Amino acid sequence: MKKIFLYVSILSVSLLTTIDTNAQQKFPKMDVSPMDAASYPTNWREANKLVKVVYSRPQLKGRELEKLAPKGKVWRTGANEAAEITFYSDVNFGGKDIAAGTYSLFSIPGDDEWTVIISNQRNIWGSYFYKEAEDVARVTASVSESDENIEAFSIVFDGEEDNATMHMGWGKLIVSVPVEKK
């Protein structure tokens, strides 16, 4: 009986070891629109943030900006999942009061101005399932022209103390929205 138990134990361990060494984790290739994050204050050593945006960075690759972010249509503000914006305290975002929390960030491109949308919807793919009824705020953002072409969609912040400006740049456009701590 002891020999059978020993034999079964050795066989089991051998099978488990064989199965374990043959099992390999499959990792996907790097996404063509990698995820990034922008925050204010921008210094990584400053833990007390006002705002942070997590978004994916599509690239123009010779395409027209309007093909990727059509004028007059709700856009996910990046690629893949809708961009996610977190306010770590109550803020005034482009003239609208927003409570601290995490939201989705959408936008509607225009010629001279963009509409930037803060939405209660979260964890959604693109803007395919966007619902206007979930809007927390819609603000009008100014548009300016960049001196250089911005190949990959980018978000940066600048400012002083509790007053910042979120800049979204792509192609020759820069879209800006002020963010102030309340």
N, C-alpha and C positions, 0 to 999 in steps of 0.2 A: 504494500500500500504506500509506504514511504517512497519507494522508487517511482511509482506512478505519479505521485504528487510532485516529486522533484522533476520528473520528465515533463509533466504538463506545465509546471512553473517555468522551466527553461524554454520550452516551446513558446509560451505566452510572451515572455520577455523578448525572445528573438523576433517574434512577429511584430510586437509593438515597436521595437527598435527599427525593424525594416520599414514598417509603415511610416514611422516618424521621419526617418532619413529620406524617404521618397516624397514626402509631402513638402512642397515648396510654396512659399507665399508668392502670389503673383502681384506685382506692383504695376500700375498703369504708367504709361509714358507721361512725361510732363505735359500739362495742359498748355495749349497754344495761347490761352489768355490767362496767365497766372494770377493768382490771388495776391492782393497787396493790402496794406493798411496805411492810413494817414491819420494823424492825431494832432491835437493842439493842447498844451504846448508840444512843440515838435521834438524837444530834447528828450531822448530816451531815458535819461536819468530822472526826469520829472514824472513821478508816479501820479500826481494829482492832476489828472486830465480834465479838460472841459468837454471835449468831443473826440470821437474816433469813428472813422469810416472804414469798413472792410468791403472791398470790391474786387472785381476781376478786371484785368487790363487788356481789352481788345486792341489790336493793331490795325492801322489802315492798310498796309501792304498794297499800296497803289490804288485802293478803292476810295471812292468819294465818301466823305463823312456822312452825307445825307442818306446814303444807302444803308449805313450801319445804325444811324440814329435819325430816322426820318422826321422831318419837320412836321409839327402838328400832331404827332402820335406819341403816346406814352412809351417811354423808353426805360429800361431797367437800370440805367446809369452805370454802365459797365458791360460785362459779359456774364454768361452763365446765370447764377442765382442773382436775384435783385440785390443791389448794394444794401448793406446794413449800416445804419448810423446809430451811435449810442451817445446820448447826452448824459454826462455824469452829475449834472445839477440842472435845475430849471434854467432855461435859456430863452433869449429872444432870437429867433432864427429868421432873418430877412424881414423883420417887422412883426412876426407872429410869436406869441408866447407858447413854448413847448415844455411840457413837464419832463423831468429826468426820466430816462428809459431808453429802450432799444426799439428802433423802428426800421422800416424799409425806406429806401430813398429812390424815388422815381423822378423823371424829368420829362418835359415836353419841349423839344428844341423849337426855336423860332428864329426869325431873321435878326431882329434887334434885341430880343430878350428871350429868356427861357423861363418856363414855369418849373419850379422845383417843388416836388411833392414829398411830404413826410406822411407815411402810411402806417397804420396799425398792423397791416398784414406782415407776416414774418415767415421766413423759411420757404419762400416760393421761388420757382424757377422762372427767370425772365420776367416779362410783364404780361405773359399770356393769361394769367389768372388775376390780373390787377382789377380791383373793385374800387371805384370812386367813393362808394359809401364808407370805406375804411380810411379815407383821408383824415389826417389830423390837421394838416395845414397845407396850403398852396401859397408859394411866394413867388414874386417876380424877381428874377436874377438878371443883373446886367451882363452884357456881352461885350468883350473887347477883342482886339486882334493881337495875336502873338507875333513877335518879331521873327520867330523861327517856327518851322513845322514840328508839331508834337506827334510823333509816330504812334506811340502807345497812349491810350487814354490814361490820364493821371489826375490825382487829387492831391493838393497841398494846402497847407494852412500857413498864414502869417498873422502877426498881430502883436499886441502888447497887453500884458497883464490879463484881464478877464474879457478882453475884446479881440476877436479874431475875424478873419475872413477866410472862407473856404473857396478855393479856386479849383475849378475843373477845367482841364485843358486837353484839347484834342485837335489835330489838324492845325489850323491857324486861329482857332477860337479859344478864348478863355471866358468861362462863365463864373461869376463871383457872387457869393452870398455872405453877408455879415452874420456873425454868431457872437452874442454877448451874454455873459452870465448875469442872471437876475439877482 
